[in-house]
Amino acid sequence: MIALRRALFGDPLNAALSLLILAVLALTLPSLVDWALLKARFAPDVAACEALERSGACWGVVTEKARFIVLGRYPAEQGWRPALAAGLIAGSWVAAASGWLRGRALIAALTVLPLLALPLLAGGFAGLDAVPTELWGGLPLTLLLTGLGMAGALPLGIAVAYGRRAPLPLLRGLLTAYVELARGIPLVAALFVASFLLPLFFPGDLAPDMLWRVLIAIVLFAAAYLSEIIRGGLQAFPEGQRSAAAALGFSPWQIQRWIVLPQVLRHVAPSLTNSAIALFKDTSLVTIVSLYELTGALGLALSGDAQWRPFYLEAWLFIAAIYWLGCALLARISQRLTQA
């Protein structure tokens, strides 16, 4: 208690800020609790929600539309499959954030589990009905794009970062052009190019599925940003450690594998996490190419239902809580990586 009092009121500036924050909470928190809990309706009853006249929250819209918002248009009788796929990816995040997984087990969980979710969602084997990717959506699609996007972008970003430091002018020029091009256009433009221009380079029906085209765009887009983060870490690495390792007989590959890269990735982990969090939220942009992830599924759920459409605020607060939880898990993973 004494430590808390010192932290909040240890000097005049802290005391003033603490009192200001407490005053704002005292003014706003009672009204918020009254709207969100005391006067709220949790049952999916449209008439009861309309009777509130916005004096209380209508969480019944979440109760009514939760399955469609979370799982999208996936066939209802197969709903356990996207739920399990989302659980695999989210479970790996929870395990990593809690410190249950470390080292290679952590890396394997964050990369392999999103790959395992793919056949589970696709089906077509072991008695599972095949489900086309245009029916995938909701939270599983958001987590899948984030997990596979980072799993593909990180090794590519590392390769690009090393390539830009290579003693080959042509290679450096090509990689620099790629990075500058990716950083110079918005992700929306990259998604449009991958969705509508990329199929022109494939004969007949050999063009990749829309989901794979979007994933290619996300990986290439994210890798350009990650490469600059890693390149900055490589430039800041002390040259003396490389010289000491070479004097001990380490080969150039061993120096990079065992000495340079582990330290660089640990030091830039907060910046890498920022990119992962940005990618997690930017997956909402795939709605423009008809892939209905979490926000897109919410739009579909409410746009065709005039009764529940007026209560969009509560539905948006629901998915905002999901996004906040995902971002908090990713931030916690970053802290675990820096402490490893």
Backbone hydrogen bonds, N-H to C=O, Kabsch-Sander energy under -0.5 kcal/mol:
donor,donor_aa,acceptor,acceptor_aa,energy
5,R,1,M,-2.3
6,R,2,I,-2.2
7,A,3,A,-2.1
8,L,4,L,-2.2
9,F,5,R,-2.8
10,G,6,R,-1.1
15,A,11,D,-2.6
16,A,12,P,-2.5
17,L,13,L,-2.5
18,S,14,N,-2.7
19,L,15,A,-2.4
20,L,16,A,-2.2
21,I,17,L,-2.6
22,L,18,S,-2.5
23,A,19,L,-2.2
24,V,20,L,-2.3
25,L,21,I,-2.5
26,A,22,L,-2.3
27,L,23,A,-1.7
28,T,24,V,-2.2
29,L,25,L,-2.7
32,L,28,T,-2.2
33,V,29,L,-2.8
34,D,30,P,-2.3
35,W,31,S,-2.3
36,A,32,L,-3.1
37,L,33,V,-2.3
38,L,33,V,-1.8
39,K,34,D,-2.6
41,R,57,A,-2.6
45,D,43,A,-2.5
46,V,44,P,-0.6
49,C,45,D,-2.0
50,E,46,V,-2.6
51,A,47,A,-1.8
52,L,48,A,-0.8
52,L,49,C,-0.7
53,E,49,C,-0.6
53,E,50,E,-0.9
54,R,49,C,-0.5
55,S,52,L,-1.4
57,A,35,W,-3.0
59,W,41,R,-1.6
59,W,57,A,-0.7
60,G,41,R,-1.0
61,V,58,C,-1.2
62,V,59,W,-0.7
63,T,59,W,-1.8
64,E,60,G,-2.7
65,K,61,V,-2.3
66,A,62,V,-1.5
69,I,65,K,-2.7
70,V,66,A,-2.8
71,L,67,R,-2.6
72,G,68,F,-1.9
74,Y,71,L,-1.1
78,Q,75,P,-1.4
79,G,76,A,-1.6
81,R,78,Q,-1.8
83,A,79,G,-1.7
84,L,80,W,-2.3
85,A,81,R,-2.6
86,A,82,P,-2.7
87,G,83,A,-2.0
88,L,84,L,-2.3
89,I,85,A,-1.8
90,A,86,A,-2.8
91,G,87,G,-2.5
92,S,88,L,-1.6
93,W,89,I,-1.7
94,V,90,A,-2.5
95,A,91,G,-2.7
96,A,92,S,-2.2
97,A,93,W,-2.8
98,S,94,V,-2.1
99,G,95,A,-0.6
99,G,96,A,-0.6
100,W,95,A,-1.8
101,L,95,A,-1.0
105,A,102,R,-1.3
106,L,102,R,-0.7
107,I,103,G,-1.9
108,A,104,R,-2.9
109,A,105,A,-2.3
110,L,106,L,-2.1
111,T,107,I,-1.2
112,V,108,A,-3.4
113,L,108,A,-0.5
113,L,109,A,-1.1
115,L,111,T,-0.9
116,L,112,V,-2.1
117,A,113,L,-1.6
118,L,114,P,-0.8
120,L,116,L,-1.2
121,L,117,A,-2.1
122,A,118,L,-2.6
123,G,119,P,-2.8
124,G,128,L,-2.0
128,L,125,F,-2.7
131,V,122,A,-2.4
135,L,132,P,-1.8
136,W,133,T,-1.4
138,G,292,Y,-2.1
138,G,293,E,-0.6
139,L,70,V,-2.5
141,L,137,G,-0.8
142,T,138,G,-1.7
143,L,139,L,-2.7
144,L,140,P,-2.5
145,L,141,L,-2.6
146,T,142,T,-1.9
147,G,143,L,-3.0
148,L,144,L,-2.7
149,G,145,L,-1.7
150,M,146,T,-2.4
151,A,147,G,-2.3
152,G,148,L,-2.0
153,A,149,G,-2.3
154,L,150,M,-2.3
156,L,152,G,-1.1
157,G,153,A,-2.9
158,I,154,L,-2.3
159,A,155,P,-2.2
160,V,156,L,-2.5
161,A,157,G,-2.4
162,Y,158,I,-2.3
163,G,159,A,-2.3
164,R,160,V,-2.1
165,R,162,Y,-1.0
166,A,163,G,-1.1
168,L,166,A,-0.6
172,R,168,L,-2.6
173,G,169,P,-2.5
174,L,170,L,-2.4
175,L,171,L,-2.5
176,T,172,R,-2.4
177,A,173,G,-2.3
178,Y,174,L,-2.1
179,V,175,L,-2.5
180,E,176,T,-2.7
181,L,177,A,-2.3
182,A,178,Y,-2.6
183,R,179,V,-2.4
184,G,180,E,-1.1
185,I,181,L,-0.5
185,I,182,A,-0.6
190,A,186,P,-1.7
191,L,187,L,-2.5
192,F,188,V,-2.1
193,V,189,A,-2.5
194,A,190,A,-2.5
195,S,191,L,-2.1
196,F,192,F,-2.6
197,L,192,F,-0.6
197,L,193,V,-2.0
198,L,193,V,-1.9
200,L,197,L,-1.5
201,F,198,L,-1.8
202,F,199,P,-1.5
206,L,203,P,-2.0
213,R,209,D,-2.3
214,V,210,M,-2.5
215,L,211,L,-2.3
216,I,212,W,-2.4
217,A,213,R,-2.0
218,I,214,V,-2.4
219,V,215,L,-2.6
220,L,216,I,-2.5
221,F,217,A,-2.4
222,A,218,I,-2.9
223,A,219,V,-2.5
224,A,220,L,-1.2
225,Y,221,F,-1.0
226,L,222,A,-2.5
227,S,223,A,-2.4
228,E,224,A,-1.2
229,I,225,Y,-1.6
230,I,226,L,-2.6
231,R,227,S,-2.6
232,G,228,E,-2.0
233,G,229,I,-1.7
234,L,230,I,-2.4
235,Q,231,R,-2.3
236,A,232,G,-1.4
237,F,234,L,-0.9
241,Q,238,P,-0.8
242,R,238,P,-0.8
243,S,239,E,-2.1
244,A,240,G,-2.4
245,A,241,Q,-2.3
246,A,242,R,-2.5
247,A,243,S,-2.1
248,L,244,A,-1.2
249,G,246,A,-1.3
250,F,245,A,-2.2
255,I,251,S,-2.5
256,Q,252,P,-2.0
257,R,253,W,-2.8
258,W,254,Q,-2.7
259,I,255,I,-1.6
260,V,255,I,-2.7
261,L,256,Q,-2.4
263,Q,259,I,-1.0
264,V,260,V,-2.5
265,L,261,L,-2.8
266,R,262,P,-1.7
267,H,263,Q,-2.3
268,V,264,V,-2.2
269,A,266,R,-0.7
272,L,268,V,-2.5
273,T,269,A,-2.5
274,N,270,P,-1.9
275,S,271,S,-1.8
276,A,272,L,-2.2
277,I,273,T,-2.9
278,A,274,N,-2.5
279,L,275,S,-2.5
280,F,276,A,-2.5
281,K,277,I,-1.9
282,D,278,A,-2.6
283,T,279,L,-1.2
284,S,281,K,-1.5
285,L,282,D,-2.2
286,V,283,T,-1.6
287,T,284,S,-1.2
288,I,285,L,-1.8
289,V,286,V,-1.5
290,S,287,T,-1.9
291,L,286,V,-1.6
292,Y,290,S,-0.6
293,E,291,L,-1.4
294,L,138,G,-0.6
297,A,293,E,-3.3
298,L,294,L,-1.7
299,G,295,T,-2.1
300,L,296,G,-2.2
301,A,297,A,-2.4
302,L,298,L,-1.8
303,S,299,G,-2.4
304,G,300,L,-1.0
305,D,302,L,-1.4
309,R,305,D,-1.5
311,F,308,W,-1.7
312,Y,309,R,-0.9
315,A,311,F,-1.2
316,W,312,Y,-2.7
317,L,313,L,-2.2
318,F,314,E,-1.7
319,I,315,A,-1.9
320,A,316,W,-2.2
321,A,317,L,-1.8
322,I,318,F,-1.4
323,Y,319,I,-2.6
324,W,320,A,-2.5
325,L,321,A,-2.2
326,G,322,I,-2.3
327,C,323,Y,-2.7
328,A,324,W,-2.5
329,L,325,L,-2.1
330,L,326,G,-2.2
331,A,327,C,-2.4
332,R,328,A,-2.0
333,I,329,L,-2.2
334,S,330,L,-1.9
335,Q,331,A,-1.7
336,R,332,R,-2.1
337,L,333,I,-2.3
338,T,334,S,-2.1
339,Q,335,Q,-1.3
340,A,336,R,-0.9
